[in-house]
């Protein structure tokens, strides 16, 4: 019997991006996209950007807004295309040249790697994916790239985790105008923005078409999409709308490491957070979206464990941040998000392990509700994180080396306390893992003080981050 994805590709050979539209409704900019596949499946996802002034659109021009909205629709495609994995994507809503088509195919192949692996899809087959954008009437839509200088202000995307907190707090030292940007903000991200003093954050709401959730529940294909790529296009749209020159994401050096190899290719859960994506997106954005916007990842030179150390300087956020992704999942609409640390996933264990060496047990237990080093069920996860079993979990976690260092530093901190019994995971680590590695003390110092010159920071931003890391 043929695999499910082959059946779906045959039944739904073409996915079509038909159109996009936008309108001002009250104080909001409402955007919608029209997709379809086959004769029976249509999607109409929506995006709402809050508190828009009509003068903002007048300043930038409708043609520029058209182009930015069209591109947001292109990246929105991925969430819906994955249901059928159709062999052809046809673009009717606008025009893409050959260079752009190559760029989008690269994003799909690298950004959807986890989806291909988990659904056992052979994405290396000849003609696996064809993007069509050759209708003559599309070429009449002139692509308008904004070339004007924007205000010397910084837009910081904020989720609910520690990384964007570190970016916000360090960038405050620049004395620049900083504004928070949040997509469908959670309770955690709202608290963080309030604590950070973001009085007028830019808020965007994204509405997934219920039809997609229905298809997921019926057994159509589902899986991970490059969400940070979506945020990249959305942030450029918002930066142009609200007049910001700088976009400071909080993606770090650790995201460059992949999880495993599938069909001979490296699969990276965090591809759209990686430096490779950042470089490619910057070039694309400057050529096809906004020439003078500076999109970069402020924390790119450092590892996750270094960010954890920096985060411990800001205790006012300890009771508000949530880096656990399980906390916000709805599983295709089947459940409500719990919006608290699940204490079961790899991300929870990784965050606990990276914070413990710098924060200690008492305050961490207060944050998580328990010492999760005591959880026997976390043993396989620990072994995966440090590279001793299977492959690195499909989560936004650090490199295998820094996870190893995190457990080493945690066990060392425990040993520094008199008459303290080691919790289960650290006891196992000391007995079974530590003897395999002779230079962890040297390696830990190297990682904690490391700096990667592969980044796109301005000299000002580089100087201020480097000073924070070394202090």
For each residue, the residues with C-beta under 8 A, 3 or more apart:
1:
2: 6 7
3: 6 7 120 121
4: 7 8 119 219 221
5: 8 9 85 119 120 121 221
6: 2 3 9 10
7: 2 3 4 10 11
8: 4 5 11 12 83 84 85 86 220 221
9: 5 6 12 13 84 85 86 87
10: 6 7 13
11: 7 8 38 84
12: 8 9 15 37 38 41 84 86
13: 9 10 86 87 88
14: 37 86 87 88 89 90
15: 12 35 36 37 77 80 81 84 86 88 89 90
16: 35 36 37 89 90 92
17: 33 34 35 73 74 77 89 90 91 92 93
18: 34 35 36 92 93
19: 33 34 92 93
20: 31 32 33 34 69 70 72 73 93 94
21: 31 32 34
22: 29 30 31 32 65 69
23: 29 30
24: 28 29 30 52 54 57
25: 28 29 30
26:
27: 50 51 52
28: 24 25 48 49 50 51 52
29: 22 23 24 25 48 49 52 57 241
30: 22 23 24 25 46 47 48
31: 20 21 22 46 47 48 49 69 72
32: 20 21 22 44 45 46 47
33: 17 19 20 43 44 45 46 72 73 76 93
34: 17 18 19 20 21 42 43 44 93
35: 15 16 17 18 42 43 44 45 77 80
36: 15 16 18 41 42 43
37: 12 14 15 16 41 80 81 83 84 86
38: 11 12 41 84
39:
40:
41: 12 36 37 38 83 84 211 215
42: 34 35 36 211
43: 33 34 35 36 80 209 211 212
44: 32 33 34 35 209
45: 32 33 35 76 79 80 206 207 208 209
46: 30 31 32 33 206 207
47: 30 31 32 72 76 204 205 206 207 234
48: 28 29 30 31 204 205 207
49: 28 29 31 52 202 203 204 237 238 241
50: 27 28 202 203 204 205
51: 27 28 200 202 203
52: 24 27 28 29 49 56 57 241
53: 56
54: 24 57 58
55: 58 59
56: 52 53 59 60 241 242 243
57: 24 29 52 54 60 61 62 65 241
58: 54 55 61
59: 55 56 243
60: 56 57 64 65 146 240 241
61: 57 58 64 65 144 146
62: 57 65 66
63: 66 67 142 144
64: 60 61 67 68 144 145 146 240
65: 22 57 60 61 62 68 69 241
66: 62 63 69 70 141 144
67: 63 64 70 71 94 143 144 145 288 289
68: 64 65 71 72 233 236 237 240 289 290
69: 20 22 31 65 66 72 73 237
70: 20 66 67 73 74 93 94
71: 67 68 74 75 233 237 288 289
72: 20 31 33 47 68 69 75 76 233 234 237
73: 17 20 33 69 70 76 77 93
74: 17 70 71 77 91 96 104 233
75: 71 72 78 107 229 230 232 233
76: 33 45 47 72 73 79 80 230
77: 15 17 35 73 74 80 81 89
78: 75 81 82 108 111 112 225 226 229 230
79: 45 76 82 208 212 225
80: 15 35 37 43 45 76 77 83 209 212
81: 15 37 77 78 84 85 86 89
82: 78 79 85 112 115 221 222 223 225
83: 8 37 41 80 212 215 216 220 221 222
84: 8 9 11 12 15 37 38 41 81 220 221
85: 5 8 9 81 82 119 121 221
86: 8 9 12 13 14 15 37 81 89
87: 9 13 14 127 128 129 130
88: 13 14 15 129 130 131 132
89: 14 15 16 17 77 81 86 129 130 131 132
90: 14 15 16 17 131 132 133
91: 17 74 94 95 96 131 132 133 138
92: 16 17 18 19 135 138
93: 17 18 19 20 33 34 70 73
94: 20 67 70 91 133 138 141 143
95: 91 133 138 139 141 143
96: 74 91 100 101 104 131 133
97: 100 101 133
98: 101 102
99: 102 103
100: 96 97 103 104 133 284 288
101: 96 97 98 104 105 131 133
102: 98 99 105 106
103: 99 100 106 107 280 284
104: 74 96 100 101 107 108 131
105: 101 102 108 109 129 131
106: 102 103 109 110 280
107: 75 103 104 110 111 226 229 272 277 280
108: 78 104 105 111 112 129
109: 105 106 112 113 123 129
110: 106 107 113 268 271 276 277
111: 78 107 108 225 226 229 271 272 277
112: 78 82 108 109 115 116 123 223 224 225 226
113: 109 110 116 117 123 262 265 266 267 268 271
114: 117 118 223 224 259 267 269 394
115: 82 112 118 119 121 221 223 224 225
116: 112 113 119 121 122 123 262 267
117: 113 114 120 121 260 262 267
118: 114 115 223 224
119: 4 5 85 115 116 221 223
120: 3 5 117
121: 3 5 85 115 116 117
122: 116 125 128 263
123: 109 112 113 116 128 129 263
124: 128 263 264 265
125: 122 128
126:
127: 87 130
128: 87 122 123 124 125
129: 87 88 89 105 108 109 123
130: 87 88 89 127
131: 88 89 90 91 96 101 104 105
132: 88 89 90 91
133: 90 91 94 95 96 97 100 101 138
134: 138
135: 92 138
136: 139 140
137: 140
138: 91 92 94 95 133 134 135 141
139: 95 136
140: 136 137
141: 66 94 95 138
142: 63
143: 67 94 95 288
144: 61 63 64 66 67
145: 64 67 287 288 289 290 291
146: 60 61 64 240 289 290 291 292
147: 291 292
148: 292
149: 245 292
150: 153 239 240 243 244 245 290 292 293
151: 177 243 244 245
152: 176 177 245 246
153: 150 176 177 178 179 243 244 245 246
154: 171 174 176 177 178 179 244 246 247 248
155: 179 181 202 235 238 239 242 244 246 247 248
156: 164 167 168 171 178 179 180 181 248 250
157: 164 180 181 182 183 231 235 247 248 249 250
158: 164 168 180 181 182 185 189 192 193 196 198 201
159: 163 164 182 186 188 189
160: 186 187 188 189 192 321 322 323 327 328
161: 164 165 321 322 323
162: 165 166 307 308 311 317 321 323 351
163: 159 166 167 250 251 252 299 304 307 323
164: 156 157 158 159 161 167 168 192 250
165: 161 162 168 169 192 196 311 314 317 321
166: 162 163 169 170 250 299 307 310 311 314
167: 156 163 164 170 171 248 249 250 298 299
168: 156 158 164 165 171 172 178 180 196 198
169: 165 166 172 196 313 314
170: 166 167 173 298 310 464 465 468
171: 154 156 167 168 174 176 178 248 298 461 464
172: 168 169 175 178
173: 170 464
174: 154 171 178 460 461 464
175: 172
176: 152 153 154 171
177: 151 152 153 154
178: 153 154 156 168 171 172 174 198
179: 153 154 155 156 198 200 201 202 242 244
180: 156 157 158 168 193 196 198 201 202
181: 155 156 157 158 201 202 204 235 238
182: 157 158 159 185 189 190 193 201 202 203 204
183: 157 204 205 206 231 234
184: 204 205 206
185: 158 182 189 190 193 201 203
186: 159 160 189 190 322 327 328 337 339
187: 160 190 191 339
188: 159 160 191 192 320 321 322 327 339
189: 158 159 160 182 185 186 192 193
190: 182 185 186 187 193 194
191: 187 188 194 195 320
192: 158 160 164 165 188 189 195 196 317 320 321
193: 158 180 182 185 189 190 196 198 201
194: 190 191 197 198
195: 191 192 316 317 320
196: 158 165 168 169 180 192 193
197: 194
198: 158 168 178 179 180 193 194 201
199:
200: 51 179
201: 158 179 180 181 182 185 193 198
202: 49 50 51 155 179 180 181 182 238 242
203: 49 50 51 182 185
204: 47 48 49 50 181 182 183 184 234 238
205: 47 48 50 183 184
206: 45 46 47 183 184
207: 45 46 47 48
208: 45 79 212 213
209: 43 44 45 80 212 213
210: 213 214 333
211: 41 42 43 214 215
212: 43 79 80 83 208 209 215 216
213: 208 209 210 216 217 332 333
214: 210 211 217 218
215: 41 83 211 212 218 220
216: 83 212 213 220 222 332
217: 213 214 332 333 334
218: 214 215
219: 4
220: 8 83 84 215 216
221: 4 5 8 82 83 84 85 115 119
222: 82 83 216 332
223: 82 112 114 115 118 119
224: 112 114 115 118 269 394
225: 78 79 82 111 112 115 230
226: 78 107 111 112 229 230 271 272 277
227: 230 231 272
228: 231 232 249 251 270 272 273 277
229: 75 78 107 111 226 232 233 272 277 281
230: 75 76 78 225 226 227 233 234
231: 157 183 227 228 234 235 249
232: 75 228 229 235 236 249 272 277 281 285 295
233: 68 71 72 74 75 229 230 236 237 289
234: 47 72 183 204 230 231 237 238
235: 155 157 181 231 232 238 239 247 249 295
236: 68 232 233 239 240 247 285 289 290 293 295
237: 49 68 69 71 72 233 234 240 241
238: 49 155 181 202 204 234 235 241 242 244
239: 150 155 235 236 242 243 244 245 246 247 290 293
240: 60 64 68 146 150 236 237 243 289 290 293
241: 29 49 52 56 57 60 65 237 238
242: 56 155 179 202 238 239
243: 56 59 150 151 153 239 240
244: 150 151 153 154 155 179 238 239 247 293
245: 149 150 151 152 153 239 292 293 294
246: 152 153 154 155 239 293 294 296
247: 154 155 157 235 236 239 244 293 294 295 296
248: 154 155 156 157 167 171 296 297 298 461
249: 157 167 228 231 232 235 295 296 297 298
250: 156 157 163 164 166 167 297 298 299
251: 163 228 255 270 273 274 278 297 299 300
252: 163 255 273 297 299 300 302 303 304 307
253: 256 275 299 300 301 302 303 452 454
254: 257 270 303 304 397 398 399 402
255: 251 252 268 270 273 274 275 396
256: 253 268 274 275 276
257: 254 268 392 399 400
258: 261 266 267 268 392
259: 114 267 268 269 391 392 393 394
260: 117 266 267 391 392
261: 258 264 265 266 267
262: 113 116 117 265 267
263: 122 123 124
264: 124 261
265: 113 124 261 262
266: 113 258 260 261
267: 113 114 116 117 258 259 260 261 262
268: 110 113 255 256 257 258 259 271 274
269: 114 224 259 394 395 396
270: 228 251 254 255 273 274 396
271: 110 111 113 226 268 274 276 277
272: 107 111 226 227 228 229 232 277
273: 228 251 252 255 270 277 297 396
274: 251 255 256 268 270 271 277 278
275: 253 255 256 278 279 297 300 454 455
276: 110 256 271 279 280
277: 107 110 111 226 228 229 232 271 272 273 274 280 281
278: 251 274 275 281 282 295 296 297 300 456
279: 275 276 282 283 456
280: 103 106 107 276 277 283 284
281: 229 232 277 278 284 285 295
282: 278 279 285 286 295 296 456
283: 279 280 286 287
284: 100 103 280 281 287 288 289
285: 232 236 281 282 288 289 290 293 295
286: 282 283 289 290 291 292 293
287: 145 283 284 291
288: 67 71 100 143 145 284 285
289: 67 68 71 145 146 233 236 240 284 285 286 293
290: 68 145 146 150 236 239 240 285 286 293
291: 145 146 147 286 287
292: 146 147 148 149 150 245 286
293: 150 236 239 240 244 245 246 247 285 286 289 290
294: 245 246 247 456 458
295: 232 235 236 247 249 278 281 282 285 456
296: 246 247 248 249 278 282 300 455 456 457 461
297: 248 249 250 251 252 273 275 278 300 455 456
298: 167 170 171 248 249 250 457 461 465
299: 163 166 167 250 251 252 253 302 307 465
300: 251 252 253 275 278 296 297 452 454 455 456 457
301: 253 451 452 453 454 455 457 462 465 466 469
302: 252 253 299 306 307 310 450 451 452 465 469
303: 252 253 254 306 307 398 399 402 447 450
304: 163 252 254 307 308 350 354 397 398 399 402
305: 308 309 354 398 402 405 406 447 448
306: 302 303 309 310 447 448 450 469
307: 162 163 166 252 299 302 303 304 310 311
308: 162 304 305 311 312 351 354 355 358 406
309: 305 306 312 357 358 448
310: 166 170 302 306 307 313 468 469
311: 162 165 166 307 308 314 317 355
312: 308 309 315 355 358 359
313: 169 310
314: 165 166 169 311 317
315: 312 318 363
316: 195
317: 162 165 192 195 311 314 320 321
318: 315 321 363 366 367
319: 366 367
320: 188 191 192 195 317
321: 160 161 162 165 188 192 317 318
322: 160 161 186 188 327 339 340 341
323: 160 161 162 163 347 351
324: 327 340 341 342 345 347 348 351
325: 328 329 345 347 395 396
326: 329 338 342 344 345 347 348
327: 160 186 188 322 324 337 338 339 340 341 342
328: 160 186 325 337 339
329: 325 326 335 337
330: 333 334 335 336 337
331: 334 335
332: 213 216 217 222
333: 210 213 217 330
334: 217 330 331
335: 329 330 331
336: 330
337: 186 327 328 329 330
338: 326 327 342
339: 186 187 188 322 327 328
340: 322 324 327
341: 322 324 327 348 367 368 369
342: 324 326 327 338 345 348
343: 348 368 369 370 372 375
344: 326 348 377
345: 324 325 326 342 348 349 381 395
346: 349 350 381 384 385 393 395 397
347: 323 324 325 326 350 351 395 396 397
348: 324 326 341 342 343 344 345 351 352 368 372
349: 345 346 352 353 372 378 381 382 385
350: 304 346 347 353 354 385 395 397 398 403 406
351: 162 308 323 324 347 348 354 355
352: 348 349 355 356 364 368 372 373
353: 349 350 356 373 385 403 406 407 410
354: 304 305 308 350 351 357 398 402 403 406
355: 308 311 312 351 352 358 359 364
356: 352 353 359 360 361 364 373 406 409 410 413
357: 309 354 406 409 410 412 413
358: 308 309 312 355
359: 312 355 356 363 364
360: 356 363 364 413
361: 356 364 365 371
362: 365 366
363: 315 318 359 360 366 367
364: 352 355 356 359 360 361 367 368 371
365: 361 362 368 369 370 371
366: 318 319 362 363
367: 318 319 341 363 364
368: 341 343 348 352 364 365 371 372
369: 341 343 365
370: 343 365 374
371: 361 364 365 368 374 423
372: 343 348 349 352 368 375 378
373: 352 353 356 378 410 423 424 425 426
374: 370 371 423 424 425
375: 343 372 378 424 425
376: 379 424
377: 344 380
378: 349 372 373 375 381 382 425
379: 376 382 383 424 425 428
380: 377 383 384 389
381: 345 346 349 378 384 385 393
382: 349 378 379 385 386 407 425 428 429
383: 379 380 386 388 389 390
384: 346 380 381 387 388 389 390 391 392 393
385: 346 349 350 353 381 382 392 393 397 400 403
386: 382 383 400 403 404 407 433
387: 384 392 400 401 403 404
388: 383 384 433
389: 380 383 384
390: 383 384
391: 259 260 384
392: 257 258 259 260 384 385 387 397 400
393: 259 346 381 384 385 397
394: 114 224 259 269
395: 269 325 345 346 347 350
396: 255 269 270 273 325 347
397: 254 304 346 347 350 385 392 393 403
398: 254 303 304 305 350 354 402 403 406
399: 254 257 303 304 402 403
400: 257 385 386 387 392 403 404
401: 387 404 405 443 447
402: 254 303 304 305 354 398 399 405 406 447
403: 350 353 354 385 386 387 397 398 399 400 406 407
404: 386 387 400 401 407 408 433 437 440
405: 305 401 402 408 409 440 443 444 447 448
406: 305 308 350 353 354 356 357 398 402 403 409 410
407: 353 382 386 403 404 410 411 425 426 429 433
408: 404 405 411 412 429 434 437 440 441 444
409: 356 357 405 406 412 413 444
410: 353 356 357 373 406 407 413 414 426
411: 407 408 414 415 422 426 429 430 434
412: 357 408 409 415 416
413: 356 357 360 409 410 416 417
414: 410 411 417 420 422 423 426
415: 411 412 422
416: 412 413
417: 413 414 420
418:
419:
420: 414 417
421:
422: 411 414 415 426 427 430
423: 371 373 374 414 426 427
424: 373 374 375 376 379 427 428
425: 373 374 375 378 379 382 407 428 429
426: 373 407 410 411 414 422 423 429 430
427: 422 423 424 430 431
428: 379 382 424 425 431 432 433
429: 382 407 408 411 425 426 432 433 434
430: 411 422 426 427 433 434
431: 427 428 434 435
432: 428 429 435
433: 386 388 404 407 428 429 430 436 437
434: 408 411 429 430 431 437 440
435: 431 432
436: 433
437: 404 408 433 434 440 443
438:
439: 442 443
440: 404 405 408 434 437 443 444
441: 408 444 445
442: 439 445 446
443: 401 405 437 439 440 446 447
444: 405 408 409 440 441 447 448
445: 441 442 448 449
446: 442 443 449 450
447: 303 305 306 401 402 405 443 444 450
448: 305 306 309 405 444 445
449: 445 446 469 470
450: 302 303 306 446 447
451: 301 302 466 469
452: 253 300 301 302 455
453: 301
454: 253 275 300 301
455: 275 296 297 300 301 452 462
456: 278 279 282 294 295 296 297 300
457: 296 298 300 301 461 462 465
458: 294 461 462
459: 462 463
460: 174 463 464
461: 171 174 248 296 298 457 458 464 465
462: 301 455 457 458 459 465 466
463: 459 460 466 467
464: 170 171 173 174 460 461 467 468
465: 170 298 299 301 302 457 461 462 468 469
466: 301 451 462 463 469 470
467: 463 464 470 471
468: 170 310 464 465 471
469: 301 302 306 310 449 451 465 466
470: 449 466 467
471: 467 468
